[in-house]
């Protein structure tokens, strides 16, 4: 059977099979450069990556020739969910390094890996932490062309974020991909490096474009310019200053590439940061509805073009609510809400028509809210709802970027 499969495969050029394997295993917006458009969703892509991994493994089991041809797709994205996953990958990479790989005469499959996601739950008492660190260090060193690394590790051994510090060996291993690394993501709050260790690592990553982490600590909110010369997106939950921490005096415009700031809202509002860097930002995603961020953004970000915010309820009984919302003149506005009715939505859209003349796209970015809105019984006819949605000069989109009116009509 294997021989027959191999014979059939040989009838087609390798380029044809490459296109087939690419189409069968591709997950949009998960690799460079597409992932830059979804830099705040890296930690939410694991389900799609797991499904693609199952497909890749099935293709690799068809025959020896397919195993060889699919290797680059099988190892392009590596997902480590358990200690068993890590051990299997460690053994595979070590076998190839010693010339005992399953595909004789080929180089290590680590050469194909562009993305590494680590979602290990270190609370599992069956996992030996020392062994995990040893294997993870070896694995990262064996993947020399990594472009994306994500550590989505939950609270591990303590109740407070950052209880478990990332060992120096793992940090040093990341330097093996120093020139290729574009995205470094700590979606979880644990297995995070100490402040000075993180600073040293970032200085050694000259081409890093996206950084997501629980917190950064810099003097007076100023980030060293040798990091900002390449970093275009910064995503943090906390950005705090520390007395006595070495910082930099002035900022040099030519050294600042930062354009996107994503804030998850833990602790005090990063006002000092916005004072320093607001003028550079064109994209802000603010997932915190506790403060007066709109006023702060209006004052600090004159070049803002795309804004995503979390808002309190737009209850129509509170007439003063809309009057207090002053949005920057952006072309895109994404909104997250805990609850929404069509009546509230219509009032909000009217407010935007009158106050944000530059707006071209308004989007409800939270999938549960869109689903809830479409399922909720309403006193308006479908025709009236569609009319209200489409009478604006800007698009009104659902969470997937489709017209909300089309989504509604598709339900009827």
N, C-alpha and C positions, 0 to 999 in steps of 0.2 A: 504493500500500500504506500509506504514511504517512497519507494522507488518510482511509483507511478506519479505521485505528487511532484517529485523532483523533476521528472520528465516533462510533466505538463508546465511546470514553472519555467523551464528553460526555453519554451517556445516564445516567450515574451521578453522584450528588452528589459534590462534592469530599471530603466527610467520609468517604464509603465508600472512595474511593481512598486517603485518608490511612491508614485502618485496614488496608487491604491492604498498602500499602508498609511500614507499621510492623511488621506481622506477618512480612513477608518478609525484613526486614533487621535485626530486633532481635537484639542479643547481650546476654543477661542479665548483670547485675552489672558492666556496663562504663561506666555513666553515673551521675551524681548523681541521686537519693540511693542507689540500690541498691548502688553500688560501695563505699559505706562498710562494707558487710558483708564485702567481699573486698579490703580495702585492702592486704593483703600479696601479692595475686595480680595486681596491675596489670601487672607485667612479663611475666606468663605468658599474657596474653590476646591476644597478637598474632596467633596462628594463626587464632583465631576471628574477629578483626577483619578479617583479610585475606580470609577466606571471605565475610564479609558485604559487603566492599567489591566483590568480584567480582559478587555478586548486584546490588548497587546500580548498578554500571556497565552491566550487562545491561539493567536496567529503563530506565535513562536513554537507551539507544540505540533503544528501540522506536519513538518518534516525538517530534516537537518538543514536543507537549503533555506527554508523560511526562517529557521532559527537564526541563521547567519544574516539574512537580509533584513530581519526585523530588529536586530540588536540595537541599532541606533535609535529606533523608536521606543523600544522597551526601556532603554536606560536614559532617554532624553530627560524625562522627569522622574525623580526618585522620591517615593513617599515612604517614610519610616514611621509606622504607627505603633509597633510593639517591639519588645526586645527580640522576639523571634525574627521579625523583619530585619532588624539591624544585624543580627548574627548571620542570617543568610547572605545579606549583602557583603558583610565583612569577609565571609568565607569565599564568596565568588571573586571578589577583587583580589584577595590574597592568592587564590589559585591561579588567576591570570598573571599575577606578578611573578609567580614562581614557574610559569610555563605549563601549568596544569589545567588551563581553562577548558571548558566543554567544547569550544570551537577552536580546534587546533590551528596554530599558525596565525591567529589574530591577536591584535593588541587588546589591552584591557578595555572592557565596555565603559569604564569610567571616562574615557576620552569623549564620549557622546553626551555626557550628562550636563545639562544646562540649568536645571532647577532641582533643588533639594528642599523638601518639606519634612520637618521633624515634628511629629505630634505625639510623642511618647508621654504617657501618663506615669510620671515618676512616683505617684502615690501608691502604685502597685507594689506591695511588699515582696512579690515574687521576682521583681527586677533588681538585680545587683547593680547599684549605682556606679561602683568603681569599674565594673566590667563594661557597663554601658558607655562610660566616658572613654575608656580605652578603645573600644570598637568604633565609637563615633569619631574620635580623633583620627583613627586610621582611615576610615571611610572618607572623611572630608579631604584629607591629604591626597587620597587616591582619585579625587574628582577635580582635576586642575583647571577646568574650563567653566566652572560654575559662574552663572550670571545672576541667579536668584537663589537666595537662601532664606528660608522661613522657619523660625522656631515658634510653633504654636503650642507651647507646653503650658498646661493649666497650673493653678496653685498646687505645689507639690507636697512639701513636707511641713508647711506652716500656714498660718491663717493670713499673714501679711504678704503683699506682693514683694518679690525679690528675696524671699527667704533663702532660696537655693541659688548660689552664685555660680555663674558659668566658669568652669575651670580654665586655667591659662592654656592648657594643652589644646582645647577646642578652639580658643581664640587664635592661637598660633597656627592651627590647621587652616583657618579661614584665610590666612595670608598666602596660602598656596594658590589661591585664586584672586590675588590682590588686583591684578590688571584686568581681569575679565568681569569681576563682580560689579553688578549694576544696581541690585536691589538687596537690601538687608532688612529683614522683617522679624520683629519679635511681637507676634500677635498675642501671645500669652504674656502673663505678668511675672513669670518665673524663669529660672535658668538664664538670668540676665547678668551681664558683666558688671563689675564695679565701675564707678564713675571714671576714674583715671585710666582703667584698662580699656574702656570703651573709647575714650578720647584717643589713646595711642593707636588702637585698631583703626579708627576712622581716618587718622592721618596717613595710614599705610594703604588706603584704598583710593587711589587717585581718580578712578572713573565711576565712583559710586554716585548714582542719581537719585535713588529713593531710599530713605531711612524711616523705618517705623519702630518705635520703642516705647516702653512705659514712661520713661522720663529722661530728660537731659538736664544736666546741671552745668551752667556756665556763669562766669562772672558778669554781672550786670546785664544778663540776657544776651550777651554777645558771643556768637559762635566764631571760632577761628576761621580766618578767610581761606586757609588752605583746604578746609573742608567744603566751604561754600563755593569754591571755584568750580566744583562739579555737581554738587547736590542741587537738584531741582525741586524735589518734593520732601517735605519733612512732616511726619505724622507722629504726634505724641499725645499722651494723656496728661502729663505734667511737664512743665518747662519752668524750672526754678533757678534762682540765683543763689550763690553761696559766698559768704564773706571770706576773704582771703584766698579765693580761688583764682588762679592765674587767668587773665583775660587779655584782650587786645584793646588798644586805645581807640583809633578811628577805624571807620569802615571805608573800604575802597570799592567804588561802584563796579569797577572792572572785574573785581574778584568775586562778586556775588551773582550766582546763577539761580538762586532760590526763586521759584515762581508759584509753588503750590504749598499751602499749609493746611494740615488736617488736624483738628483738635478734638479730643475725645472727652474733655471736660472733667478732670479730677484736680481738686485743689483750687488755688486762686487763678483768676483770669490772667493769661500771659500778656499783660499790658505792656511791660517793658520790651518784650520780644516784638510786638507789633509796632511799637514806636521806632525800633531800630530797623525792622525789615518790611513793614507794611507797604512802603512805597514800591517794593520790588514785586509784590504778590499780584498775580492775575487770577488765581484760583484759590478759594477758601472753602473748606468743608468743616462746619462747626457743629459737632454733635453734642451740644450742651444747651439746655433751655433754661438754665438757672440765672444767667446774667444779662447784662445790657450789651450783648455783643454787637448788635446792629449799630448802635451809636459809636461804639469803639471802632468798628470796621469802616464806618462812614468817615471818621476822623483820620484813620491811620492808613487806609488802602485806597488811594486815589485812582489806581490803575486796575482795580478789580473788574473782571469780566464775567466770571462764573462763580456763583455762590450757592452752597448747600447749607441749610440750617435746620435745626430742630426747634419747633415752636410749641407754645402751650396751646390749649384748645381754642379754636376760633368760634366760641359760642356766640351766636347771633344776638343773644340777650344782653351781651356786654358791648354796648355801642362804642365805648371808648377804646376797645381792644384794637380795632383796625387803625384808628387815628394815631395810635402810639407807635405803629410799625412803619418805620422809614427805611426803605431799602436802598442800597447803592444803585447806581445806574448800570446795571449789568445786562448782558445779553441772555444769560441763562440763570434761572433760579430753581433750585431743587428744595423741596420742603418735606420734612418728616413730622408727622403728627401722631398722637396716640388715638385720636378719634376724629371723624370727619363726616359731615352730611353734605348732600348736594346743595342745600340752602347755604350752608357755611362756605362751601366752595365757590358758589356764584358770587357771594358778597366779597370774597377774597379776590377773585378774578377782576371784579369791578374796581376794587381798590388798586390793584396792580395796573390796570388800564389807565388809571388817573394819575398814578405816581411814578411809574417806571416806564417812560416812553421808549427806552432802548431795548426793552425785553423782547426776545425772539422765541424763547422756549421756557415754559413752566412745566415742571415735572414733579409728580408725586413719587418719591423714591422708595417708599416703604411698601413692599409687596402685600403684607397683611392689610394695610389701610386701603389699598386699591381694591383688594378682594372684598373687604368689608363694605366699602362704598358701593360696589356693583351689586352686592347681594342684599343690601338694606332696602326694605320697602320704602317707596317715596310717593309723595302726593303729586309729583310732576309727571307728565307724559314723557315717553322716550323722545318724541319729536322736540319737545320744549327743552329737554336736557341737552340734546345734541346741538340745538340752536344756540343755547347759552355757552356751550363749550367752544363752538366754532365761530362765534361772532368776534372773537378777539383777534388782534393783529399778531398775536404770538401763538405758537403751538401749545396745546395742553396735552401732556404725555402721561402715560402710565409708567410703572416702574421699569418696563422693558424698552422704553423709548418709542412705543407706538402711540398713535393718537388715542386719547381716552374715549373719544366718541366712537371710533372704530371698535374698540374693545367692548364698549357697551352694546353696540349694534350686533356684534357677534354673539352676545348672550341671548339676544331676543329671537 
